[in-house]
Amino acid sequence: MNAGFNRFAAANYNLYYDRAINKLPFVHYSGDLGRFSMNFNAVNIRRSINSVSGLGFDDINTAGTIGQPRWRWSSTFTYTKGSLRLGWTSHWIQGAYYDLTYTSADQEPLRLKDSLTHDLSVGCKIAPNLVLKLNVNNVFNAPPPSPVGTYGVGYYDFIGRYFLFGMSGKF
């Protein structure tokens, strides 16, 4: 019999904006300057209470631990003109504790630092049904929070900077 429970509460915030650049109020040009879009998404985990027994005497709030940071956000800025698409994405993860029941006597360091990485993407339509793509993930080669290897992968980038080349087509 499985009597355990998980009580989870979180909030997700999203903001999106898309506009032709020549339609911005401070731009006075009637030609096509392309489009700009921005997407911002934030997640706040307020609680994640787990109990193995289901009776509550062993429950613990794991919000703010590795894999369940209290806050994380990502933002994407995109410019598109004709067959060209440029994108910049940023990912931020709030620092997290290994375990909320630990003290500095049990674990050192007790908490991971915040993590911030940036990605660049470029796409170009070279034929009506053919698109070339280049992504550079973790542009600044930001290391994962230290010490590496003492926690699971989760949201953190362990590889460092890497490049992806691709081509997609519709037939």
N, C-alpha and C positions, 0 to 999 in steps of 0.2 A: 504494500500500500504506500502511495506517495502522498504525503500530507503537507509537504513544503509549500511555501508561497513566495511570491515576489510582488512587491507593491512599488510601482514605478510611476514617476511623475516628471514630465519634462515639457519645455516650451520650445517651439520652433519658430524663428522669426525670419521672414524673407522679404527682400526689397528688390524690385526689378525696374529698370528704366531702359527705354529704347527710343532712339530719336535719330532722324536724318540730321547730319551736322549742319547743313545749310538752313535748317528750320530752327536752330537755336536762336534765341533773341539777340545775342551779341554778334552773330555772324551775318554779314551783309554781302552775300554772294548767292547768285541764283543758280549757279551750276551744281553739278553733282559732286559733293565732297565726301560721299560715303555715309555710313551709319555708325553710330556709337551705341553700345549697350553696356549695362552694368547690372550684375546680379550679386546680391549680398545675402548670405544665409548664416544664421547663428542658431546654435542649439544650447539650451541651458538644462542640464539634468538636475532637477531639484531634489529628487530622492530615488533611491533604488534599494528598498529594504528587502532583504532575503532572509528566509528562515528554512532550515533543513527539516526541522521537526514539524513545522506548521503550528506549534504551540506558542511561539513568540518569545520564549525565554532565550533563544539563541539568535534572535534577529539582529541584523547589522545593516546600517546604511552604507552601501558601497559607492554612493555618488561622490566623486572627487578622487576615486582611486584609478589606477592604471586601467585603461579600457573604458572607463566611464568618467572622463573629465567633467567637471562642473560646467565649463564653458568651452566651446570650440566654434570657430567661424571659418567661412571661406568666402572669397570674393573673386569675381571674374569680370574683367574689362575686355570688351571685344570691339575691334574696328573692322568694318567690312566695306570694301569698295570694288565693284565689278567682280572679278574672279579671285580677288585676294581677301584673305581673312587672317587677322592677327589677334591673338588672345594672350592675356596675362592673368594668371590665377594665383592667389595667395591662400595659404592654409595656416591657421593658427590653432594650437591646442594648448589649453591652460595646463600648467604644471599639475601633477597628480601625486598622491601618496601611494606607496606600495600597498599599504594596508592600514586602515584607520584604527586598528587595535594596537599597532606597533608604537613604540616610543623610540627615541634616539638610542636607547640602550639595546634595542632589538635589531635595528636596521640603520645602517649608515651608508649613503645618505637616506634620509627618511622620505624625501620627496623629490620627484623629478622636476626639472625646470620646464618652463614654457617651450614650445616648439613652433617655429615659423619657417615655412618653406614657400618658394615661388616657382611657378612653372610658366613656360613660354610655349605658345603653339602658333604655327603658321600653316595655312592651307592655301593652295592655289589650284583653281580649276584650269586644267591645260587643254581640255577638250569638253564637248557638251556633257559627256558621261564619265569623265575621268578627273580625279582630284589627287594631287600630290600633297602629302602631309609631313610636317616635321614637328616633333615635340621635344622640348628640353625640360625634363622634370628635375626639380631642385636646382635651379639655375645657379645659385650661389654656393652649392655643395655644402649646405648646412648640415652639421652632424646631428644625429639623434641625441636626445637627452642622455647624459652619463649617469651611471656606468652602463654601457651597452651590454646586452646579454643577460641582464638581471631581471628582465621583464619580457613579456610576449610582444610580438610585432604590433598588433593593434593598429593604431592610427599613425605610427611613427615610420619615417623613411630611414631604413637601414642601409640602403644601397648607395645613397649619395647621388650626385648628378648622373643622369643617364639620358641618352638620346633615343628617340623612336622615329624611324622613317617608315612611311607607308604610302600606299596608293590604294584608292578605292574606285570602283567603277560600277556602273549600272548597265546591264545588258538586257 
